[in-house]
């Protein structure tokens, strides 16, 4: 009736950039670089999962994960907690906290042992850093010859705490449809998700704009992030016949807010040589909307308002400029030295676009946008 499984990663990361941190997610408060010459926080985690099978049709799962949180603690959090009812062998419904199925490896995004790399490419996976949703989903599978086709629909809400006093990001009325097709060693995945997003940290800035009449209100309506539509479109494919693999994904986010329109993709491949799997990855992230705006017309304002207006314009452009623009070439190898354990090493060379901070976090006042960053990572992955 009950089954238990666990997984974990012990990692160490070094970054050549010492005025900002490299992190696996934008939700992390610190990482490797400025905060720590070598950081164990970037990839290290441990998780446990309990599955209960009540009947042939009804089951439940709870997954708890301990990893670096927004407040730099390792307080365990509930990643999954849902009840599933299998109406037929091909149709099921789940209710509770459920994985958000936006990526090719969403089901095992945090189970690093199941992935070839130290971590999923940050260029793409930072587009949607949230990994679960509180709500309901339904899955229906159709077998057509040797093709297995699965369609999944979901609906729910989520709240995510942001680092550095950023408050909460709330996603409401999140709904989406995903398709997964399997044929032999080939898998394809496509998804469309939409939500209404509110980011608390942006509210004071745009409340300030609203004090400047019609022009300020128009800017606040255009860039504010209070219950604004936010969409994600993604597609991915993998071919893994056993001795080698190739895979890639592309994603696009579009928000009617300061987040704008962003795109990212990666391509990766590797070859298995006994216990070793050398691999490479090329990834790219870019902004597809404006990364600057003239803001309020300061010259038309009286002198005592020019200073506050200039500050608001600077704050707006600081947010617009955070859109990651970068390319990364990664090379690494995986060594399956023991049953249920693997050691990985990876080197990333990143070129950041001019004026962009890339995906770097915890940027310091004297950080210079653009440039190159080299990151070295080592990780011990295990399951039990």
C-alpha positions, 0 to 999 in steps of 0.5 A, spaced: 500 500 500 505 504 501 512 505 497 517 510 499 523 513 494 528 518 495 533 523 491 538 528 492 544 532 490 550 534 493 553 540 488 559 545 488 559 551 483 564 556 482 563 562 477 568 567 475 564 573 476 565 576 483 560 582 482 554 577 482 552 570 483 550 564 478 544 561 480 540 555 478 534 559 479 532 566 479 528 565 486 535 563 489 537 569 494 545 567 493 549 563 489 556 562 486 561 568 485 559 574 489 556 571 495 561 564 495 567 563 491 564 556 491 557 555 493 554 548 495 547 552 495 546 552 487 544 545 486 544 541 493 537 538 495 534 532 498 527 530 497 523 524 499 516 521 496 511 517 499 506 514 494 499 510 497 495 506 493 488 505 496 485 501 491 486 500 484 483 506 482 485 511 487 492 513 490 496 519 493 503 522 493 506 526 497 513 529 495 517 533 500 524 537 498 529 541 502 533 546 498 535 553 498 529 557 499 528 565 498 530 566 505 536 562 504 534 557 509 533 549 507 526 549 510 523 543 507 517 544 502 511 540 499 513 539 492 507 535 490 501 533 494 495 530 490 490 524 490 489 521 483 483 517 481 484 512 475 477 512 471 480 507 466 487 505 464 488 511 459 484 517 463 486 519 470 484 526 474 489 529 480 487 534 485 492 537 490 499 540 488 501 538 482 507 538 477 506 544 472 507 540 466 511 546 462 517 543 460 520 536 457 523 534 464 518 537 468 516 531 472 523 530 474 526 537 474 529 536 481 531 529 480 537 531 477 539 523 477 534 522 471 537 528 467 544 528 463 546 534 466 548 538 472 542 542 471 537 543 466 539 549 462 538 556 465 536 560 459 530 556 458 528 553 465 528 560 468 523 562 464 518 559 468 522 558 475 515 555 478 515 548 478 508 546 481 501 548 481 495 547 486 489 545 483 486 539 478 489 536 472 486 531 467 490 526 463 488 522 457 492 517 453 490 514 446 494 509 443 495 509 435 499 503 433 506 504 436 504 511 437 502 513 444 499 520 445 497 523 452 493 530 452 493 533 459 489 539 461 490 543 468 487 549 472 490 552 478 493 557 482 500 558 485 504 563 490 511 564 490 516 568 495 521 572 492 528 573 495 531 580 497 524 582 500 521 581 493 514 579 496 510 574 493 508 573 486 501 570 485 499 566 479 491 566 479 487 562 474 492 558 471 490 553 465 494 550 460 494 544 455 500 539 454 501 534 449 506 528 449 507 523 444 512 517 444 514 513 438 520 508 440 526 512 443 523 518 440 519 523 445 515 530 443 512 535 448 508 541 446 505 546 451 501 552 452 499 555 459 496 562 461 495 565 467 494 572 471 500 574 474 501 579 480 508 581 482 508 585 489 515 588 488 513 592 482 507 595 486 510 601 489 514 603 483 507 603 478 503 606 484 508 612 483 507 613 476 500 613 477 501 620 481 503 623 474 497 624 471 495 621 464 502 619 462 504 616 468 497 612 469 498 610 461 505 607 463 503 604 469 497 600 465 502 598 460 508 595 465 505 594 471 504 587 474 497 586 477 493 581 475 496 581 468 495 576 463 502 571 462 503 566 457 508 560 455 508 556 449 513 551 449 516 545 445 521 540 446 523 533 443 528 527 445 531 521 441 534 516 446 536 509 443 540 508 449 547 508 447 546 516 445 541 521 446 539 528 443 534 533 445 532 540 445 527 545 447 524 552 445 520 556 449 516 563 449 513 567 455 509 573 453 507 578 459 502 584 458 507 588 463 514 590 465 516 582 463 515 583 456 516 578 451 522 573 452 524 567 448 530 561 450 532 555 447 537 549 447 540 543 444 544 538 447 547 531 446 551 526 449 554 519 447 554 513 453 561 510 453 560 504 458 559 508 465 561 515 462 556 519 458 560 526 455 555 531 453 555 538 450 549 543 450 548 550 447 543 555 449 540 561 448 536 566 451 534 573 448 529 579 449 523 580 444 520 586 446 523 593 448 529 593 454 528 601 455 523 606 455 523 614 455 518 614 461 515 620 463 517 626 460 521 630 465 522 636 461 515 638 461 514 637 469 516 643 474 523 643 477 520 640 484 517 633 480 523 632 475 527 629 480 522 624 483 520 623 475 527 621 473 528 616 479 521 613 477 524 612 469 530 609 472 527 604 476 522 602 470 528 601 465 532 597 471 526 592 470 526 592 463 534 591 462 533 585 467 531 581 461 536 575 460 540 576 453 546 570 453 548 564 450 552 558 453 556 553 451 556 547 456 561 541 456 561 535 461 560 528 463 556 523 467 560 518 471 555 512 473 560 509 478 555 505 482 548 503 482 543 509 483 549 514 484 552 518 478 558 524 479 557 529 474 562 535 472 560 541 467 563 547 464 559 553 462 562 559 458 557 564 457 557 570 453 552 576 456 549 581 451 551 588 452 546 592 457 544 585 460 545 582 466 543 575 463 541 570 468 545 572 474 542 574 480 544 578 487 547 583 482 551 588 486 551 596 485 558 595 481 556 590 477 557 591 469 552 588 464 555 584 459 561 580 458 563 573 459 562 568 465 565 561 466 562 557 471 565 550 473 560 545 477 560 538 480 555 534 483 553 527 486 546 525 484 543 519 488 536 516 489 534 511 494 
